[in-house]
Amino acid sequence: MADSLEDLIARINAFVTERDWAQFHTPKNLAMAMIVEAAELVEQFQWDTSQENQQLSSEKREAVAHELADTFVYLLRIAEVLEIDLIDATNKKIALNAQKYPVDKAKGNNAKYTAYEEIKRSE
């Protein structure tokens, strides 16, 4: 059982290698597969009320966990194939988002950052 991101990636890579699937794992194919799995995740919540999708039955929680895992595996594979360090990329993206969404403008507000830019231009 993998208990770190590095161990998990190694386990996934071994799984892929044992089955000779790397030949099929182009960025395009992996991205498409990830979107399919993400759609299957969305399907788990389709037509649920807000309360229903926050209080999952054990069966539904397991189905959601499976779809999250499928999506995560494809995400990790795309990053591996493209040699992208997801932790580094995520840290950089968080820093960028902190600039786009300053606390004084974004706190409690779900507007896209472009709304802040429009306000700034009109001032």
N, CA, C and O atoms as a GROMACS GRO file, in nm:
protein
  492
    1MET      N    1   0.084  -0.118   0.000
    1MET     CA    2   0.000   0.000   0.000
    1MET      C    3   0.089   0.125   0.000
    1MET      O    4   0.184   0.134   0.078
    2ALA      N    5   0.058   0.218  -0.086
    2ALA     CA    6   0.135   0.343  -0.094
    2ALA      C    7   0.086   0.440   0.012
    2ALA      O    8  -0.034   0.456   0.032
    3ASP      N    9   0.181   0.506   0.080
    3ASP     CA   10   0.141   0.604   0.181
    3ASP      C   11   0.202   0.741   0.158
    3ASP      O   12   0.195   0.827   0.245
    4SER      N   13   0.262   0.762   0.042
    4SER     CA   14   0.310   0.894   0.004
    4SER      C   15   0.282   0.913  -0.144
    4SER      O   16   0.255   0.818  -0.216
    5LEU      N   17   0.288   1.038  -0.187
    5LEU     CA   18   0.263   1.066  -0.328
    5LEU      C   19   0.365   0.994  -0.417
    5LEU      O   20   0.329   0.938  -0.520
    6GLU      N   21   0.491   0.995  -0.376
    6GLU     CA   22   0.595   0.928  -0.454
    6GLU      C   23   0.570   0.778  -0.463
    6GLU      O   24   0.585   0.718  -0.570
    7ASP      N   25   0.531   0.716  -0.350
    7ASP     CA   26   0.501   0.573  -0.350
    7ASP      C   27   0.381   0.542  -0.438
    7ASP      O   28   0.379   0.442  -0.510
    8LEU      N   29   0.282   0.628  -0.433
    8LEU     CA   30   0.162   0.607  -0.514
    8LEU      C   31   0.194   0.616  -0.663
    8LEU      O   32   0.148   0.533  -0.741
    9ILE      N   33   0.272   0.715  -0.701
    9ILE     CA   34   0.312   0.729  -0.842
    9ILE      C   35   0.392   0.606  -0.886
    9ILE      O   36   0.371   0.555  -0.996
   10ALA      N   37   0.482   0.559  -0.801
   10ALA     CA   38   0.560   0.439  -0.834
   10ALA      C   39   0.470   0.317  -0.850
   10ALA      O   40   0.490   0.235  -0.939
   11ARG      N   41   0.370   0.306  -0.764
   11ARG     CA   42   0.276   0.193  -0.773
   11ARG      C   43   0.194   0.200  -0.902
   11ARG      O   44   0.172   0.099  -0.968
   12ILE      N   45   0.149   0.320  -0.936
   12ILE     CA   46   0.074   0.337  -1.062
   12ILE      C   47   0.164   0.307  -1.181
   12ILE      O   48   0.122   0.239  -1.274
   13ASN      N   49   0.287   0.357  -1.178
   13ASN     CA   50   0.380   0.332  -1.289
   13ASN      C   51   0.406   0.182  -1.306
   13ASN      O   52   0.412   0.132  -1.418
   14ALA      N   53   0.422   0.110  -1.196
   14ALA     CA   54   0.443  -0.035  -1.202
   14ALA      C   55   0.320  -0.104  -1.262
   14ALA      O   56   0.333  -0.194  -1.345
   15PHE      N   57   0.203  -0.062  -1.220
   15PHE     CA   58   0.078  -0.117  -1.272
   15PHE      C   59   0.071  -0.099  -1.424
   15PHE      O   60   0.037  -0.192  -1.498
   16VAL      N   61   0.104   0.022  -1.470
   16VAL     CA   62   0.101   0.054  -1.613
   16VAL      C   63   0.206  -0.028  -1.688
   16VAL      O   64   0.178  -0.084  -1.793
   17THR      N   65   0.327  -0.035  -1.634
   17THR     CA   66   0.436  -0.108  -1.699
   17THR      C   67   0.404  -0.257  -1.710
   17THR      O   68   0.428  -0.317  -1.815
   18GLU      N   69   0.351  -0.316  -1.605
   18GLU     CA   70   0.317  -0.459  -1.606
   18GLU      C   71   0.217  -0.492  -1.716
   18GLU      O   72   0.216  -0.604  -1.767
   19ARG      N   73   0.136  -0.398  -1.751
   19ARG     CA   74   0.031  -0.421  -1.852
   19ARG      C   75   0.068  -0.365  -1.990
   19ARG      O   76  -0.010  -0.376  -2.084
   20ASP      N   77   0.185  -0.304  -2.000
   20ASP     CA   78   0.232  -0.242  -2.125
   20ASP      C   79   0.132  -0.139  -2.176
   20ASP      O   80   0.100  -0.135  -2.294
   21TRP      N   81   0.084  -0.056  -2.084
   21TRP     CA   82  -0.016   0.045  -2.120
   21TRP      C   83   0.044   0.182  -2.149
   21TRP      O   84  -0.027   0.271  -2.196
   22ALA      N   85   0.173   0.201  -2.121
   22ALA     CA   86   0.233   0.333  -2.143
   22ALA      C   87   0.215   0.378  -2.288
   22ALA      O   88   0.204   0.498  -2.314
   23GLN      N   89   0.213   0.284  -2.380
   23GLN     CA   90   0.195   0.317  -2.522
   23GLN      C   91   0.062   0.388  -2.549
   23GLN      O   92   0.048   0.459  -2.648
   24PHE      N   93  -0.034   0.368  -2.462
   24PHE     CA   94  -0.166   0.430  -2.480
   24PHE      C   95  -0.180   0.560  -2.399
   24PHE      O   96  -0.277   0.635  -2.417
   25HIS      N   97  -0.085   0.586  -2.313
   25HIS     CA   98  -0.096   0.698  -2.220
   25HIS      C   99  -0.034   0.826  -2.275
   25HIS      O  100   0.064   0.878  -2.222
   26THR      N  101  -0.093   0.874  -2.382
   26THR     CA  102  -0.055   1.004  -2.434
   26THR      C  103  -0.126   1.110  -2.351
   26THR      O  104  -0.229   1.082  -2.291
   27PRO      N  105  -0.072   1.231  -2.347
   27PRO     CA  106  -0.141   1.335  -2.269
   27PRO      C  107  -0.288   1.352  -2.311
   27PRO      O  108  -0.376   1.367  -2.226
   28LYS      N  109  -0.314   1.348  -2.441
   28LYS     CA  110  -0.452   1.364  -2.488
   28LYS      C  111  -0.541   1.250  -2.437
   28LYS      O  112  -0.650   1.275  -2.386
   29ASN      N  113  -0.495   1.127  -2.449
   29ASN     CA  114  -0.576   1.014  -2.404
   29ASN      C  115  -0.599   1.017  -2.253
   29ASN      O  116  -0.709   0.989  -2.205
   30LEU      N  117  -0.494   1.051  -2.180
   30LEU     CA  118  -0.508   1.059  -2.034
   30LEU      C  119  -0.602   1.171  -1.993
   30LEU      O  120  -0.683   1.154  -1.902
   31ALA      N  121  -0.592   1.285  -2.059
   31ALA     CA  122  -0.682   1.397  -2.028
   31ALA      C  123  -0.826   1.359  -2.058
   31ALA      O  124  -0.916   1.390  -1.980
   32MET      N  125  -0.847   1.293  -2.170
   32MET     CA  126  -0.984   1.251  -2.204
   32MET      C  127  -1.036   1.150  -2.102
   32MET      O  128  -1.152   1.158  -2.061
   33ALA      N  129  -0.952   1.055  -2.062
   33ALA     CA  130  -0.994   0.955  -1.964
   33ALA      C  131  -1.025   1.021  -1.830
   33ALA      O  132  -1.120   0.984  -1.762
   34MET      N  133  -0.944   1.121  -1.792
   34MET     CA  134  -0.967   1.191  -1.666
   34MET      C  135  -1.101   1.263  -1.668
   34MET      O  136  -1.174   1.263  -1.569
   35ILE      N  137  -1.134   1.324  -1.781
   35ILE     CA  138  -1.262   1.396  -1.791
   35ILE      C  139  -1.380   1.298  -1.784
   35ILE      O  140  -1.483   1.329  -1.725
   36VAL      N  141  -1.364   1.182  -1.844
   36VAL     CA  142  -1.470   1.080  -1.835
   36VAL      C  143  -1.491   1.042  -1.689
   36VAL      O  144  -1.605   1.033  -1.642
   37GLU      N  145  -1.382   1.019  -1.618
   37GLU     CA  146  -1.395   0.983  -1.476
   37GLU      C  147  -1.453   1.098  -1.395
   37GLU      O  148  -1.533   1.075  -1.304
   38ALA      N  149  -1.414   1.221  -1.426
   38ALA     CA  150  -1.471   1.337  -1.357
   38ALA      C  151  -1.621   1.346  -1.383
   38ALA      O  152  -1.698   1.382  -1.294
   39ALA      N  153  -1.662   1.313  -1.504
   39ALA     CA  154  -1.805   1.313  -1.536
   39ALA      C  155  -1.877   1.206  -1.455
   39ALA      O  156  -1.990   1.226  -1.410
   40GLU      N  157  -1.812   1.092  -1.436
   40GLU     CA  158  -1.873   0.987  -1.354
   40GLU      C  159  -1.882   1.031  -1.208
   40GLU      O  160  -1.974   0.990  -1.137
   41LEU      N  161  -1.790   1.113  -1.163
   41LEU     CA  162  -1.798   1.170  -1.029
   41LEU      C  163  -1.919   1.263  -1.020
   41LEU      O  164  -1.997   1.255  -0.925
   42VAL      N  165  -1.934   1.350  -1.117
   42VAL     CA  166  -2.048   1.443  -1.120
   42VAL      C  167  -2.179   1.365  -1.121
   42VAL      O  168  -2.277   1.404  -1.057
   43GLU      N  169  -2.180   1.255  -1.194
   43GLU     CA  170  -2.301   1.173  -1.203
   43GLU      C  171  -2.347   1.124  -1.065
   43GLU      O  172  -2.467   1.107  -1.042
   44GLN      N  173  -2.253   1.103  -0.976
   44GLN     CA  174  -2.289   1.057  -0.840
   44GLN      C  175  -2.374   1.159  -0.766
   44GLN      O  176  -2.449   1.123  -0.675
   45PHE      N  177  -2.364   1.286  -0.804
   45PHE     CA  178  -2.437   1.393  -0.736
   45PHE      C  179  -2.555   1.446  -0.816
   45PHE      O  180  -2.634   1.526  -0.767
   46GLN      N  181  -2.566   1.401  -0.940
   46GLN     CA  182  -2.672   1.452  -1.027
   46GLN      C  183  -2.809   1.429  -0.963
   46GLN      O  184  -2.839   1.319  -0.917
   47TRP      N  185  -2.887   1.531  -0.961
   47TRP     CA  186  -3.025   1.532  -0.911
   47TRP      C  187  -3.035   1.526  -0.760
   47TRP      O  188  -3.146   1.526  -0.706
   48ASP      N  189  -2.923   1.519  -0.688
   48ASP     CA  190  -2.930   1.522  -0.542
   48ASP      C  191  -2.961   1.663  -0.494
   48ASP      O  192  -2.928   1.761  -0.560
   49THR      N  193  -3.025   1.671  -0.381
   49THR     CA  194  -3.042   1.800  -0.316
   49THR      C  195  -2.909   1.837  -0.250
   49THR      O  196  -2.820   1.753  -0.238
   50SER      N  197  -2.896   1.961  -0.208
   50SER     CA  198  -2.775   2.003  -0.138
   50SER      C  199  -2.752   1.918  -0.013
   50SER      O  200  -2.638   1.881   0.016
   51GLN      N  201  -2.857   1.888   0.058
   51GLN     CA  202  -2.844   1.807   0.180
   51GLN      C  203  -2.801   1.665   0.145
   51GLN      O  204  -2.714   1.608   0.211
   52GLU      N  205  -2.860   1.606   0.041
   52GLU     CA  206  -2.826   1.469   0.003
   52GLU      C  207  -2.680   1.456  -0.038
   52GLU      O  208  -2.616   1.356  -0.006
   53ASN      N  209  -2.627   1.557  -0.109
   53ASN     CA  210  -2.489   1.541  -0.153
   53ASN      C  211  -2.387   1.579  -0.047
   53ASN      O  212  -2.266   1.570  -0.071
   54GLN      N  213  -2.433   1.622   0.068
   54GLN     CA  214  -2.341   1.647   0.180
   54GLN      C  215  -2.350   1.538   0.286
   54GLN      O  216  -2.263   1.530   0.374
   55GLN      N  217  -2.452   1.456   0.279
   55GLN     CA  218  -2.469   1.347   0.375
   55GLN      C  219  -2.482   1.217   0.296
   55GLN      O  220  -2.593   1.168   0.274
   56LEU      N  221  -2.368   1.162   0.255
   56LEU     CA  222  -2.367   1.045   0.168
   56LEU      C  223  -2.388   0.916   0.246
   56LEU      O  224  -2.338   0.900   0.358
   57SER      N  225  -2.462   0.825   0.186
   57SER     CA  226  -2.472   0.690   0.242
   57SER      C  227  -2.335   0.624   0.226
   57SER      O  228  -2.251   0.672   0.151
   58SER      N  229  -2.314   0.515   0.296
   58SER     CA  230  -2.184   0.446   0.285
   58SER      C  231  -2.160   0.395   0.144
   58SER      O  232  -2.047   0.396   0.095
   59GLU      N  233  -2.266   0.349   0.077
   59GLU     CA  234  -2.254   0.300  -0.060
   59GLU      C  235  -2.217   0.414  -0.156
   59GLU      O  236  -2.131   0.399  -0.242
   60LYS      N  237  -2.284   0.527  -0.139
   60LYS     CA  238  -2.257   0.642  -0.224
   60LYS      C  239  -2.117   0.697  -0.196
   60LYS      O  240  -2.046   0.734  -0.290
   61ARG      N  241  -2.077   0.702  -0.071
   61ARG     CA  242  -1.944   0.749  -0.034
   61ARG      C  243  -1.837   0.662  -0.101
   61ARG      O  244  -1.737   0.713  -0.150
   62GLU      N  245  -1.858   0.532  -0.103
   62GLU     CA  246  -1.762   0.441  -0.168
   62GLU      C  247  -1.758   0.465  -0.318
   62GLU      O  248  -1.650   0.465  -0.377
   63ALA      N  249  -1.873   0.484  -0.381
   63ALA     CA  250  -1.878   0.511  -0.525
   63ALA      C  251  -1.806   0.642  -0.557
   63ALA      O  252  -1.732   0.650  -0.655
   64VAL      N  253  -1.828   0.745  -0.476
   64VAL     CA  254  -1.762   0.874  -0.494
   64VAL      C  255  -1.611   0.857  -0.477
   64VAL      O  256  -1.533   0.912  -0.554
   65ALA      N  257  -1.571   0.782  -0.376
   65ALA     CA  258  -1.428   0.757  -0.352
   65ALA      C  259  -1.364   0.689  -0.473
   65ALA      O  260  -1.253   0.725  -0.512
   66HIS      N  261  -1.432   0.593  -0.533
   66HIS     CA  262  -1.380   0.525  -0.652
   66HIS      C  263  -1.362   0.623  -0.768
   66HIS      O  264  -1.260   0.620  -0.837
   67GLU      N  265  -1.459   0.709  -0.790
   67GLU     CA  266  -1.449   0.805  -0.900
   67GLU      C  267  -1.340   0.909  -0.874
   67GLU      O  268  -1.268   0.948  -0.965
   68LEU      N  269  -1.327   0.953  -0.749
   68LEU     CA  270  -1.218   1.044  -0.714
   68LEU      C  271  -1.083   0.977  -0.739
   68LEU      O  272  -0.991   1.039  -0.793
   69ALA      N  273  -1.071   0.851  -0.699
   69ALA     CA  274  -0.946   0.778  -0.719
   69ALA      C  275  -0.915   0.762  -0.867
   69ALA      O  276  -0.800   0.782  -0.908
   70ASP      N  277  -1.015   0.728  -0.947
   70ASP     CA  278  -0.992   0.715  -1.092
   70ASP      C  279  -0.943   0.846  -1.152
   70ASP      O  280  -0.849   0.848  -1.231
   71THR      N  281  -1.008   0.955  -1.113
   71THR     CA  282  -0.969   1.087  -1.164
   71THR      C  283  -0.827   1.122  -1.119
   71THR      O  284  -0.747   1.173  -1.197
   72PHE      N  285  -0.796   1.094  -0.994
   72PHE     CA  286  -0.664   1.123  -0.938
   72PHE      C  287  -0.554   1.042  -1.009
   72PHE      O  288  -0.447   1.096  -1.037
   73VAL      N  289  -0.581   0.915  -1.037
   73VAL     CA  290  -0.483   0.832  -1.106
   73VAL      C  291  -0.451   0.891  -1.243
   73VAL      O  292  -0.334   0.901  -1.280
   74TYR      N  293  -0.552   0.930  -1.318
   74TYR     CA  294  -0.527   0.989  -1.449
   74TYR      C  295  -0.454   1.122  -1.438
   74TYR      O  296  -0.367   1.152  -1.520
   75LEU      N  297  -0.487   1.202  -1.338
   75LEU     CA  298  -0.416   1.328  -1.316
   75LEU      C  299  -0.268   1.300  -1.289
   75LEU      O  300  -0.181   1.366  -1.347
   76LEU      N  301  -0.240   1.204  -1.202
   76LEU     CA  302  -0.102   1.170  -1.173
   76LEU      C  303  -0.029   1.117  -1.296
   76LEU      O  304   0.088   1.147  -1.316
   77ARG      N  305  -0.098   1.039  -1.378
   77ARG     CA  306  -0.035   0.984  -1.499
   77ARG      C  307  -0.003   1.095  -1.599
   77ARG      O  308   0.105   1.094  -1.660
   78ILE      N  309  -0.093   1.190  -1.617
   78ILE     CA  310  -0.065   1.302  -1.709
   78ILE      C  311   0.059   1.378  -1.660
   78ILE      O  312   0.149   1.408  -1.739
   79ALA      N  313   0.063   1.407  -1.533
   79ALA     CA  314   0.178   1.478  -1.478
   79ALA      C  315   0.306   1.397  -1.497
   79ALA      O  316   0.411   1.453  -1.530
   80GLU      N  317   0.299   1.268  -1.477
   80GLU     CA  318   0.415   1.181  -1.493
   80GLU      C  319   0.462   1.180  -1.638
   80GLU      O  320   0.582   1.196  -1.665
   81VAL      N  321   0.371   1.163  -1.730
   81VAL     CA  322   0.405   1.158  -1.873
   81VAL      C  323   0.466   1.290  -1.919
   81VAL      O  324   0.560   1.291  -1.998
   82LEU      N  325   0.414   1.402  -1.869
   82LEU     CA  326   0.462   1.534  -1.909
   82LEU      C  327   0.575   1.586  -1.819
   82LEU      O  328   0.625   1.697  -1.839
   83GLU      N  329   0.614   1.504  -1.721
   83GLU     CA  330   0.721   1.541  -1.628
   83GLU      C  331   0.692   1.675  -1.558
   83GLU      O  332   0.776   1.764  -1.552
   84ILE      N  333   0.570   1.684  -1.506
   84ILE     CA  334   0.527   1.802  -1.430
   84ILE      C  335   0.521   1.763  -1.282
   84ILE      O  336   0.454   1.666  -1.245
   85ASP      N  337   0.590   1.839  -1.200
   85ASP     CA  338   0.587   1.820  -1.056
   85ASP      C  339   0.459   1.886  -1.005
   85ASP      O  340   0.450   2.009  -0.997
   86LEU      N  341   0.361   1.804  -0.970
   86LEU     CA  342   0.231   1.858  -0.930
   86LEU      C  343   0.238   1.940  -0.801
   86LEU      O  344   0.165   2.038  -0.787
   87ILE      N  345   0.323   1.903  -0.710
   87ILE     CA  346   0.334   1.979  -0.586
   87ILE      C  347   0.391   2.117  -0.616
   87ILE      O  348   0.339   2.217  -0.567
   88ASP      N  349   0.496   2.124  -0.696
   88ASP     CA  350   0.554   2.253  -0.734
   88ASP      C  351   0.453   2.336  -0.814
   88ASP      O  352   0.434   2.454  -0.787
   89ALA      N  353   0.387   2.272  -0.911
   89ALA     CA  354   0.289   2.344  -0.994
   89ALA      C  355   0.173   2.396  -0.908
   89ALA      O  356   0.125   2.507  -0.930
   90THR      N  357   0.130   2.318  -0.812
   90THR     CA  358   0.020   2.359  -0.726
   90THR      C  359   0.061   2.474  -0.635
   90THR      O  360  -0.016   2.569  -0.615
   91ASN      N  361   0.180   2.466  -0.579
   91ASN     CA  362   0.229   2.577  -0.496
   91ASN      C  363   0.237   2.706  -0.576
   91ASN      O  364   0.200   2.813  -0.526
   92LYS      N  365   0.285   2.699  -0.700
   92LYS     CA  366   0.292   2.817  -0.786
   92LYS      C  367   0.153   2.869  -0.819
   92LYS      O  368   0.132   2.990  -0.823
   93LYS      N  369   0.059   2.779  -0.842
   93LYS     CA  370  -0.078   2.820  -0.875
   93LYS      C  371  -0.146   2.885  -0.754
   93LYS      O  372  -0.220   2.982  -0.770
   94ILE      N  373  -0.121   2.833  -0.636
   94ILE     CA  374  -0.178   2.895  -0.515
   94ILE      C  375  -0.124   3.037  -0.500
   94ILE      O  376  -0.199   3.129  -0.467
   95ALA      N  377   0.006   3.056  -0.524
   95ALA     CA  378   0.064   3.190  -0.515
   95ALA      C  379   0.002   3.283  -0.620
   95ALA      O  380  -0.028   3.399  -0.589
   96LEU      N  381  -0.019   3.234  -0.740
   96LEU     CA  382  -0.082   3.313  -0.845
   96LEU      C  383  -0.226   3.347  -0.807
   96LEU      O  384  -0.270   3.461  -0.825
   97ASN      N  385  -0.298   3.250  -0.754
   97ASN     CA  386  -0.437   3.274  -0.712
   97ASN      C  387  -0.444   3.374  -0.597
   97ASN      O  388  -0.539   3.452  -0.588
   98ALA      N  389  -0.344   3.373  -0.510
   98ALA     CA  390  -0.341   3.471  -0.401
   98ALA      C  391  -0.330   3.613  -0.455
   98ALA      O  392  -0.385   3.707  -0.397
   99GLN      N  393  -0.260   3.628  -0.567
   99GLN     CA  394  -0.252   3.760  -0.630
   99GLN      C  395  -0.383   3.795  -0.700
   99GLN      O  396  -0.429   3.909  -0.692
  100LYS      N  397  -0.443   3.698  -0.766
  100LYS     CA  398  -0.569   3.723  -0.837
  100LYS      C  399  -0.685   3.749  -0.741
  100LYS      O  400  -0.774   3.829  -0.770
  101TYR      N  401  -0.682   3.681  -0.627
  101TYR     CA  402  -0.792   3.689  -0.531
  101TYR      C  403  -0.740   3.741  -0.396
  101TYR      O  404  -0.729   3.664  -0.301
  102PRO      N  405  -0.709   3.870  -0.388
  102PRO     CA  406  -0.662   3.925  -0.260
  102PRO      C  407  -0.772   3.912  -0.154
  102PRO      O  408  -0.890   3.928  -0.183
  103VAL      N  409  -0.730   3.883  -0.033
  103VAL     CA  410  -0.825   3.858   0.077
  103VAL      C  411  -0.923   3.972   0.093
  103VAL      O  412  -1.042   3.949   0.114
  104ASP      N  413  -0.876   4.095   0.083
  104ASP     CA  414  -0.965   4.209   0.107
  104ASP      C  415  -1.076   4.219   0.003
  104ASP      O  416  -1.179   4.281   0.030
  105LYS      N  417  -1.058   4.159  -0.113
  105LYS     CA  418  -1.162   4.164  -0.216
  105LYS      C  419  -1.236   4.031  -0.230
  105LYS      O  420  -1.353   4.029  -0.269
  106ALA      N  421  -1.170   3.922  -0.200
  106ALA     CA  422  -1.227   3.791  -0.227
  106ALA      C  423  -1.297   3.727  -0.107
  106ALA      O  424  -1.380   3.638  -0.125
  107LYS      N  425  -1.266   3.770   0.012
  107LYS     CA  426  -1.321   3.705   0.131
  107LYS      C  427  -1.474   3.708   0.130
  107LYS      O  428  -1.535   3.815   0.126
  108GLY      N  429  -1.534   3.590   0.134
  108GLY     CA  430  -1.678   3.578   0.133
  108GLY      C  431  -1.744   3.611   0.001
  108GLY      O  432  -1.866   3.625  -0.006
  109ASN      N  433  -1.664   3.625  -0.104
  109ASN     CA  434  -1.714   3.666  -0.236
  109ASN      C  435  -1.672   3.561  -0.339
  109ASN      O  436  -1.554   3.527  -0.348
  110ASN      N  437  -1.766   3.510  -0.415
  110ASN     CA  438  -1.733   3.407  -0.513
  110ASN      C  439  -1.717   3.460  -0.655
  110ASN      O  440  -1.719   3.382  -0.750
  111ALA      N  441  -1.702   3.589  -0.671
  111ALA     CA  442  -1.684   3.648  -0.804
  111ALA      C  443  -1.549   3.606  -0.863
  111ALA      O  444  -1.452   3.585  -0.790
  112LYS      N  445  -1.545   3.595  -0.994
  112LYS     CA  446  -1.420   3.567  -1.063
  112LYS      C  447  -1.327   3.688  -1.051
  112LYS      O  448  -1.374   3.802  -1.042
  113TYR      N  449  -1.197   3.663  -1.051
  113TYR     CA  450  -1.100   3.771  -1.034
  113TYR      C  451  -1.115   3.883  -1.136
  113TYR      O  452  -1.078   3.997  -1.109
  114THR      N  453  -1.169   3.852  -1.253
  114THR     CA  454  -1.186   3.956  -1.355
  114THR      C  455  -1.284   4.064  -1.307
  114THR      O  456  -1.277   4.178  -1.352
  115ALA      N  457  -1.373   4.029  -1.217
  115ALA     CA  458  -1.465   4.129  -1.161
  115ALA      C  459  -1.387   4.231  -1.079
  115ALA      O  460  -1.422   4.349  -1.078
  116TYR      N  461  -1.283   4.188  -1.010
  116TYR     CA  462  -1.200   4.281  -0.934
  116TYR      C  463  -1.124   4.373  -1.028
  116TYR      O  464  -1.107   4.492  -0.999
  117GLU      N  465  -1.077   4.318  -1.140
  117GLU     CA  466  -1.004   4.398  -1.237
  117GLU      C  467  -1.093   4.505  -1.298
  117GLU      O  468  -1.049   4.618  -1.321
  118GLU      N  469  -1.221   4.469  -1.325
  118GLU     CA  470  -1.314   4.566  -1.381
  118GLU      C  471  -1.339   4.680  -1.285
  118GLU      O  472  -1.348   4.796  -1.325
  119ILE      N  473  -1.350   4.646  -1.156
  119ILE     CA  474  -1.371   4.750  -1.055
  119ILE      C  475  -1.249   4.841  -1.049
  119ILE      O  476  -1.262   4.962  -1.040
  120LYS      N  477  -1.130   4.782  -1.055
  120LYS     CA  478  -1.005   4.859  -1.049
  120LYS      C  479  -0.995   4.954  -1.166
  120LYS      O  480  -0.951   5.068  -1.150
  121ARG      N  481  -1.034   4.909  -1.289
  121ARG     CA  482  -1.027   4.992  -1.408
  121ARG      C  483  -1.124   5.109  -1.402
  121ARG      O  484  -1.096   5.216  -1.455
  122SER      N  485  -1.240   5.088  -1.338
  122SER     CA  486  -1.341   5.193  -1.334
  122SER      C  487  -1.313   5.298  -1.226
  122SER      O  488  -1.376   5.403  -1.223
  123GLU      N  489  -1.219   5.268  -1.138
  123GLU     CA  490  -1.189   5.364  -1.029
  123GLU      C  491  -1.108   5.480  -1.078
  123GLU      O  492  -1.074   5.569  -1.000
   0.00000   0.00000   0.00000
